[in-house]
Amino acid sequence: MSSGARIAIALAAFGIVIVSLLIGWWSKKKMSSAESFFGSTALFGPVSVGLATMAAAASVFAVMGVPGNFYVLGNTINLWILSSGGFAMSYIILGKKMRAMAELGPISTLGDVAALRFENHRGIKLIFAILIFLASIAYLSSQIKGVTVLFGYLLGWSPLTSALIIFGILIVYTAISGDVGGLMTQAFQGFVMVVAGVILIISFYMITGGMDKAVMTIAATASVTGAGMTKTLSPNMLDGWGVATNGTTMAFVIMPMIGLLGQPAILSRMYALKDPRDMPKMGLFASVAHLFVSFLAVVAGMGAMYLVASGKIAPLETADSAILAFSEYVGVIGQIFTYAAVISAALSTSSMFLTMASGMIARDVPDALGIKLDPKKQVTIGRIAMVVLGIATIAFTLKSGSMVAMLTTLGYGTFITATFPVFVIGLLWKGCSKEGAFSGLLVSLVLNITCMILVSKGVSWPGGLPWYMNVIALSIIVTIVVSLFTKGAKGDALDPRVKAAMDL
């Protein structure tokens, strides 16, 4: 890469950061309450919320983790593209119910929704906040990991330098304007990701000559050696499962599609919509935008594999650089938009979860402990929490050697174990009791921590499924079973207003 190209790409990447900072600064005038700071409650239209939802949910996992995963495992990750339909499905199943809950009382966080549904059960709010915090660390870490790879590849920066500069700016603009600025910057960043998707998809077909030629070239190549690295290829990489175990592949199909129902980036945006009648439009905008970004990820991974198989580039040293290697072959324009997409994905997801985690700390935990704080103090504590969480995440990332995809699935799975008992079961089934939801969350917390420790010790799980799939299943079973034998906040004991919202 020439020095001129590096300068142009670096300027574009920093341009995304600076524009995001300016949007965040400008947006602070719309931040007038704790509800707007932590949740952007009922403030925005379907286009901005749809793009913001896609950007925050897709994350670096989509634009960097998925291409890297494809380069290693082949079609194991390919069916992940179907998750684009999961956005619309999530809004159809839960959208009206979540949005209606925002009309029943002041909603700033998901914890506030849980409190309305389960008669302000303190244990539910506390454990839910802890789980969201733990998952946010893992999820935010994947964003930092992606950015450190990007700037290390581009400018030779150390991971610490990249993390401190880029995420230091993000912490500043997020702390200034909260989720109001976060949502508006996420909408801008989502648009950048879509444009990058269009450019790289077109480039893939121009470079390879078509999907069929790319597949045949990869399938016909056994291995490639160069630059001290060897890449082993096989036709099995391009069959329906790739080269991962069937259980792992099924997890990659099920988790993104159904798992979107349990993602805070989706759930919290349901009550950020200003007009409830725009819910269908929001689902459409999010799904179509994600379709471009997800196909970008697949063609970038296959494109890098094709370039290696055809001898056009040397085997990659790290899988996470697959999209960067492909975009470098595309040319300066492709690189500019690729780096812009990666930085946009990282910033959008990070600002979302910084705000969400700080809301849990400043609002939900004190409330669960019986401590009442006025809204101004909540915002102050929330800003402090953003700084602390950002620093903690940087420290965690620098010690972790996991791939971007693996870090994201860790957080993704943990989010689902926390949200399914409370929101999916809780809002879809009137028979879900507060005792059941609390028990499911408690099991989830204990098993998440236990399983993370066991996995770090090298323990493998039966059936070839990732550990969090087992935790999700157990937390759901416990929630349902306990609910069958308890009576709190269910059936006739439900608040009539909540019952009306659940009937929508």
N, C-alpha and C positions, 0 to 999 in steps of 0.2 A: 504494500500500500504506500503510495507516495505521500510526502509530507503535506502537500496541498490538499489531498483527499482527507487526511487525518484532521487537518484544521477545519475543513468544511463540515465534516461529520461531527467534530467536537462542538463547533459553534451551533449546529442544529440541535444537538442533544442538550447543550446548556440553554439554548433558546426555549426549549420545552420547559425547563426548570424555571427560567425567569418569567415566562408568560404565566406559568402556574402560580408563581409568587405574586405577580401583579393581580391576577384574578382573585387570589385569596385575600390580598390586601383590599381590593375594591369591594369584595363581598362582605367585609366586616360590617358595613352599614345595614345589611339585612339581618344581622345577628342581634336580635332584640330580647331574647329570653333563653332560659335553659333548654326549652323545647327546640328552639332553632339551632342552638349551639351543638347539642348532642344528637339531634335527630332530623333536622330540616323538616319538621312535621308540617304537612299540608302547605308546602310553599312553592312547589315547582310543577311544570307541565310535563307531558308524556315524552317529548323528545329528549329533554335534558335528563330526566330521570331514567329513561330507557338506555341512553348512551352511558350514563354514569353507572347504572346497574351492570351493564355488560363489562365495562372497563374494570370495575372493582372485583367482579366475580372471575373474569378471565385471568387477570394477573400475569406475572412473569411466567407462571406455569404454562400459559397458553403460548406465548410468543418465544419463549426460550426453553422451558422444560419439556414441552411436547416434541419439538424438533429433536432435542437431545435424546428423548426417550425413543423416538422413532429410529434414530441412528443406531441405537443399541439393540432394540428389540423388534424393530420392524412394525408390522401391522398390529401389534399388541395395543397400541394407543390409537389406531386409526378410527375405530368406531366411536371414539370420544367426540368426534365431530357431530354426532347425533344429539349431543347435549344442547345444541342450539335450540332445539324444540322444548327443552326443559324449562326455559324461561317462560314461554307462553303457558306451559302446563302448570307451572308454579302459581302464576297469577290466576289461572282458571280455578285451581283447587283452593288456594288460600287468600288470594288477593282481596276480594271483597270483605272477607272476615277480618283480616288484619287492618284494612283501611277503616272499617266500621269501628274497630276498637279505639281508634284515635278520636272518635266523636264522643266517646263515653267518659273521657277524663284527660288530664294533661299527660301526653305521651312524649317522652324524651328518648327512652331506651327500650330495648326488647324486654328488659326486666320490668318496666312499667306495664307492658302488655301482659306479662305473666302474672303480675300482681292483680290486675283486673280480673283475669280468668280464674285465679285460684285464691280469691279472698285475701290477698296480700299476705300469703304464706311466706314468712321470713326465711325459712330454710330453703325454699325453692329459689328465692332471689339470691341468697348467698352462694349456694352451690353453683347455680347457673353463672353467676359473675366470675367465680373461680375458674370454671371450665372455659368460659369465653376468653378469660385472660391468658390461660395456658395455651389455648389454640392460637390466640393472636400472636404470641411470641413465635410459634412455629411458622405461622403464615407470613408474618412480617419478615421473618428471617429469610424466607425464600425470595422475597423481593430484594432484600439487601444483597443476598448471594448473587442474584442475577445481575444487579448493577455493578458489583465488584468484578464479576467476570467480564462485563461489557467494557468498563473503563480500564481494566487491566489489559484486555485485548487491544484496545484502541490507543491508550496513552501510556501504558506501562505503569499505571498507578498501583500502589499497594492496596489490598482490600480495606485497610483501615482508613487510608486517605479518601478513597472513593466513598466509603460509607459515611464518614464524617461530613464531607462537603455536600454531597447530594441530599442525604437524609437530614442533615442539619438545616438546610433550606426548607425542606418539607415540614419539619417540626415547627419552624418559625411560622410559615403561612397557615398551617393547620391550627396552631395554638392561637393565632390572631382571630381567625374567623370561624373556627370550629367546623361543623358539618355543612354549614351553608356554603362556605368557601370550598370545602372538600367536594361537595356535590357538583358545583359549577366547574371546578378544575377537572373533575373526573369526566364530565361531559365533553370538555375540550379534548382531554387525553383519549377518550373513547373514539372521537372523530379522527384523531391522528392515527389510531390503530387501524381503523377501517380503511383509510386511504393507503396506508402501508400494505394492508392485505391485498387490495386491488393491484397494486404495483408488483408485488412479489408473485402473485398468482399468474399474472400475465407473463412475467419474466420466466417462471418455471416452464411454461409451455413453449416459449421461444427458445430456451436453452436446450431442453431435452427433446423437443420435437413431438411431445405428447406423452401422456401417461403410459401408453403401451410400450413405447421405446424405452422409457426409464425403467419400467418393470423388467423388460427382457434383458436389458444391460446388467442390471443388478443380479438377476437370477442366474445369468451365465457366468458370473465372476465368483471364483472360489475365495480368493483372498488378494489383498493388495498390500505391498510393503513400500514404505518410503518415509524419509525424515525420521528414521529410527522407530517408526510405529508400523504395526501390522493390523489391518482390518479384515476380519473374517466375515464372509458373506455366504448366504445360502438361499435357495428358493423358498425355504421354510419361513424366512423373514417376511415374505410377502403373501403368505396364505392368510386365512381368516383369523388366526390366533397370534401370528408372529412367533417368536421363539421363547416367550415367557410361558409359565405354566397356565393351564386353562383357567384355574381359579383366579390367578392374578389378572388375566385378561378380562374375565367376567367382572372383576371388581372395577376395572377401568371403564367398563361399559355402564355398569349399574350406578357407580358412585357419582359420575357427573350428571347423569340424567335425573335419577330420583333424588340424588343428594342435593340438587339445587333447592329442593323444598326445605332443606335444613340449613341453608347457608345464610348467615346474618346479612351478607351483602344483598341478598334478595329480599329477605323478610323485612329488614328495616326500611327498604326503599318503597315498600307497599304503603306505608303511612306517610312517606314524603310527598306523595302525589297530591296536588292541590285539589283537583276535581275527580272524585271517585268514578265518574262516568268515562274518564280517559284511561281506565285500567286496560281495556283491550288494545288500545293504541300503544301504550307503554310496553306491553308484552310483545307486540309485533316489532317495535323498534329495537328492543333488546335482542330478540331472536335473530333478526336479519343482520344486525351489526355483529353479533357473535358468530354467525355463519361465515362471514368474510374473514374474521380473525382466526377461527378454528381451521378453516381451509388453508389459510396462510401458514399455520403451524405445520400441517401435514405435508404440504408441498415443500416447505423449507427443509424438513427432515429428510424427505425422500430426495429432494434436490441435492442435498449434501452427500447422501449415500450414492446417488447417481454420479456425481462429480468424482468421488473417490473410485467407484467401480470402473469408470471410463478412463481413469488415469489423469484426469484434468487437474486434480489437486491431490496432495498427500493425505494419508489417513489422519484424522483429527486426534490431537493430544487429549482433549477433553470433550465429552459428548455435548456439554452445555454450549459449546461454541459452534454447533452445527448451523444454526441460523446465521451466525456472523460469517462463517466461511462461505455459505451459499450467497449471502448478500454481497460479499466482497467480489465474488465471481460475476455477479450481476452488473456491478459497476457503482460509481459514486452515488448516483441518484438512489439506487436500491439500498445502498449502505446508509445514506442519510435517513431514509424513511424507516429502515429497520432499527437503527439505533434510537430514532425518535419513538418508535413503537415500543421498544423494550423499556425505555425510560418512562414513557407514559403509563405502561402497564404497572411498573413498579410504584410509581408515585400515586396512581389512582387507588390501588389496593391498600397501600400503606396508609394513606390519609384516612381511608374508610375505617380501617381497624385501629388506628391510633385514636380516632374519635370515639369509636365504639368501646374500646377497652377503658379509655379514660372516663367514659360515662358510667361504666360499671363500678369503677373505683370511687368516683365523686358522688354518685347518686344512689346506685343500687346497694353497695356494701353498707354505707352508713344507714340507709333506710332499713336494711335487713337486720342491722344491729340496734335498731331503735333510736338512731341518732338523726335528728331533723336539722337539715341545713337549708338556709335560704338560697334562692336561685343564684344570686351573685357569688356566694361562697362556693357553690357547686361548680360554677364556671371556673373560678380561680383554682380550685383543687384539680379540676379536669385539665387545665393547662399544665399544671405541675406534673400531673400523671403522664401526660404526653411526652414530656422531656425524659422522665424516668424510664418509661416504657421504651422509648427510642434508644436510649443508651443501653438498656438491658438487652434489647434485641440485637444491637450491633455486637455486643460482647458474646452473645450466644452464637451468632453467625460466624464470627471469626474462629470459634472453637469447633465448629461443625464442618465435617467433610462431606456431608450429604449432597447429592445432586439437587438442583432446584425442584425437579418433579417430586422427589421423595420428601423434601421438606414441606412442599405444598400439600401433598396427600396426607401427611401427618396432621397438619392443621385442619385440612378439609374434613378428615374423618372425625377428629375430636369435636369440631363444630356440630356435626350431625348427631353425635352421641348426646350433646347438650340440648339441641333444639328439637329433636324428634319427640321426646316425651312431653315437652311443654307446649309446643306450637302445632306440630303435625297431628299428634294424637289428641292433644288438649283442645284444639280448635275444631277438629273434625268429629270427635266423639264426645257427646255429652255425658257419657258414662265414665269419662276419665276423672278420677278424684284427685284432690290435692295431695292425699297420702300416696297415691299411685305415682304421680308426677315426681314427688319428692323422693320416693324410693328409687325410681328409675334414674334420677339425677345422681343420687348417692352412689348407686352401683356403678354408674358411668364414671364418676370422679375417681373412685377407688380403683377400678379396672384400668382406666386410662393411665394413671400413675404407675400401677403395678406392671402393666404391659410394656410401657416405655422402658422401664428398668430391665425387664426380662429380655426385650428385644436388643437392648444395648449389650446384654450378656450373651447374645447369639442364640437365643431360644427360637425355634421355629414352631409354626402353628399347624394344626391338622387341616387337611383339605386344600392346602396351598393358598388360602385366602389371607390377605393382610390382617393383622391383629385387630384393627379397628372395626372390621366387618363383624367380628365376633362380639365386640363390645356393643356395637349398635344393636345387634340382634338381642343380646341379653338385656340391655336397658329397656328396649321395647317390650320384651316379654314380662319383665318385672313390673313395668308401668301398668300393663294390662291386667296381670294377675292380681296385683295389690288393689287396683281399682275395683275389681269385681267383688272384693270383700270389705270395702270401706265406703263411706258416704259423703265425705267432705267435698263441697263445691262441685257436685255433679247432680244430674237429673233434676228433681224438683227443688233441690237446694241451690241451684244456680241462680245468680242474679238475673232477673228478667231481662235487663238490658243486654247482658252478655249472651243470654240465650237467643235474643233477637238477632244479634250480630252473627252468631254461629249458624243461624237459619238461612243466612243470605247465600 
